[in-house]
């Protein structure tokens, strides 16, 4: 009688162990790393380090960094897996770096808005303040309507039709100007435009005398919130609205990857 050997070959075990060590090296680094850095930290030959990097790159656990040739960083699949074990409470902390970068670039206030599913509302959960001061108060963790403002529309646009109609049915006048609700058809057309453009823009809807630019943030299940830059309507941004919009969209997409969202790949 013969018994089947189901043990894992030593070489396979060694490869798995090294791959996990490599992921730890990437996670603990302060930025992209080179093959030389990986080989030195792991005590491997450069050729072995390069092979491991390419192995993980094929599975999207490692990515080639945009900063230059020969630089490697954490890939989108690594972020997606990590997102599966993250709690919603950690999202504002993860968003803070993006908010800080945008605020530093444009010297304006930037917020992370979270979709509150149980309340069919949203709230601002994190903030980064630029050097330019606001003339209005922004409260964190306060339920706010999804109908009004760029931050609300950037979330509402990606909810299903039944949810949109339910949110609309309980919505009130604009908190900023007491303006009446637009017809549902008008709102739906606005939300379609948000989906087509990938961002929302508003003037004095949610906050008085405030201009907002917001882009949606997703996880692997759908919409979870938005990144929103706000400034007074009287202040003309020196960088231009197009540059601000591009930056907000870029960081929202980057944050979505961190939360586990994966764009559909076309063949």
N, C-alpha and C positions, 0 to 999 in steps of 0.2 A: 504494500500500500504506500502510495506517495502522497506527500502533503504539498500543497501549493504555497510557494513563498510570496506573501503579499506585502512584505516589508518594502519600504521606499529605498531605492538605491542611495548609497552614501553621497554620490555626486549630486543627486537631485536635492537631497537634504541640505548639502552645503550651499547650493545655488540659492535655495529659498532663504536660508539664514543670511547669506550675504546680501540678497535683495532687500530683506527687511532692515538690515544694518544700513544699507545705502539710503533707504527712505528716511531713516532716522537722521542720517547726516544731512540730508536735504532739508528736513523739517527744522533742524536745530541751527542751520546756517543763517547768516544775516542777509543773504541774497543769493543770486546765482553762483554756482561753483564750476570749477574746471575739472577736467579729467585728472590733472595732476593733484589737485586738492583732495579729490575723492580717494585716489590711490594712496596718498600719504596718510590720510586720516584712517583709512581702513587697513593699511598695511598690505595693499595688493599691488601687483604689477599694473602699470598703466593700461596695458592691453586688456587685462581682466576687468579693470574698472570701466573701461570704454564699452566692453561687451555687456556688462551689467546695465549700464546706462541705456544702451540701445535696446536691451531686452525689455526694460521697464518703459521705455519710450514707445515701443510698439503697442503697449497696453494703455498708453496715455497717463501712466503714473508719473512719468517724467516728461518734461517739455524742454525744447530748445529755447533758451531765453532770448528775448528780442533785443537785449542790450549788445549782443555781439556774437560772433562765431565762436564755437567751442565752449559756450556757457550753458549750463543746465539748471533747471529749476523744477519745483513741484508742478506736476501736470494736473489737468482737470479731473481725471479719474480719481486721483488721490484726494482732491477736495470733495468729490462726490461721495466717496466712501466715508470720509471724515464727517461729512454732513449728516450721515445716517445716525451718528451717535451724539450729535450736538442737540442740546435743548434749545427751544425758541428763545430762552432767556439770554443765551450767549450771542445771539445775532447782533444786538446793538453794539456789543464790544467788538465784534469782528468788523462791523461797518465803520467803526470810529476812524480807522486809518484812512479809508477812502474820503470820509467827510473832512478830515484834517487836511488831506492833500488838495482837495478842491477849494476849501476855505483859504488855504495858504496861497494858492495860485491866483484867486480872484478877489481875495480880501472881503468876501461876503459870507453871510451865514448859510450854513448847509445843514440839512436835517435828514435823519433816517426815519421814515414813516413806516409803521407796521400795521398790517391788516388785522383787525380784531374780528375774527370770524363770528364768535358768539354774539357780538354786538352789531354786526353788519356795519362796522365803522372803522376808523383808523385812529392812530395816535402817534405823536412824535416821540420816539424812544431814545434818540441820541442826537447830539448837536455839536457843531464846531463853529465857532464864531471868528469871522475875519476882523480885520482892523477897522473896517467901515461899520459904524454902529447903526442899529435899527431904531426907528421911532415908534416901534410897536412891540408889545410883549408876546413872547411865544412860550406857551405852557407845555411841558413834557407830560406824557402819560394821561392826557386828557382826551376822552373820546370826541371825535370830530366826524362830520359828515363826509361821505365819499362823493357826494354830488358836486360839492363846491371845491374850487381851487385845483391847481395843477397836481398837488400831492394826492388829492382824492380821486381825480379822474385817471391818474396814472395807474391806480389800483383798480378802480371800478371798470375800466375798459376791458380788463381781462377776466372778469367774472361772467358766469353764465347769465342768459337772458332772464331767467326767473329771479335770480338774486338781484340783478340790476333793477328789475321792476319792483321788487320788495323794498330795496333801499330807496328808490324814488318815491314810493308810496308813503314812506314815513319821514321824508325829507321836509325841511322847513325853509324859510326864506334865507337868503345869503347872510351869513353871520357878520360880514363886513359892511354891506350897504343896505341890508334888508330888502334886496331885490327879490322879486317873485321867482318861483321855480320856472325854468323854461319848459315848453311842451316836451313830453317824453320823446317824441320824434326828433326834436332838436338835440336833446341830450344824446340820443343814440347815434346821431350823425357825428356829434363831437367825439364820442367814444370811438367810433370807427376811424376817425382821423387820427386819434391817438395811437391806435393799433397800427395804422399804416405808416405813421411817422416814427413810432417808437418812443415818443415823449409827449408830455402835455405842457401847455403854457396857459397862464391865467393872469388877470389883472384885478386886484381888489375884490376877490370873491370870498376867500376864507378869512383873510386878515385885512384890515383897513389900510389903504395906500400901499399895498404890497404886490409886487410882481413875483410870480413863481415859475420855475422851470423844473420839471420832474420827469424821471424815467423809472419804469417798473423794475422790480427785483423779484426773481423767481427762485424756488427750490425745485427739487425733483418732482414735486406734486403740483406745482402751479404758483400763482402769484402770492407773495408773502409781504410785499411792501414796496417802498420806493425810496429813491434818493432825490431830494428836492433842494434847490438853491433858491433863496428868497432875498429880495432887496426892495427898497422903497421905489415906488413908481416914478418918483421925481429924480432918481439917480440913473444917469445913463452909464452903463458899464463900459469902461475903457477898452476891455478886451473884445466887446461885441457879443451879442446874444448867441450868434452861431458858435463861437468858441466855447461859451459857457455850456450850451446845449450839447455839443460834442463831448465835452469833459464829463458832464453828468451821465450821458448815455454810456460812455466808456466805463466809468466806475460802477454803474449799475450792472452792466454785463459782467464785469470782473467779479463783483460781489455775488451775482447769481451763480457763477461757476463755483465759487467757494461754498455756496449753500447746496451744491449738488445738481444744479440745473445743467442739462446737456442740450445743446443745439442739435437739431436733426441734421445728420450728415447726408449730403446728396451724393449719389454715385456718379 
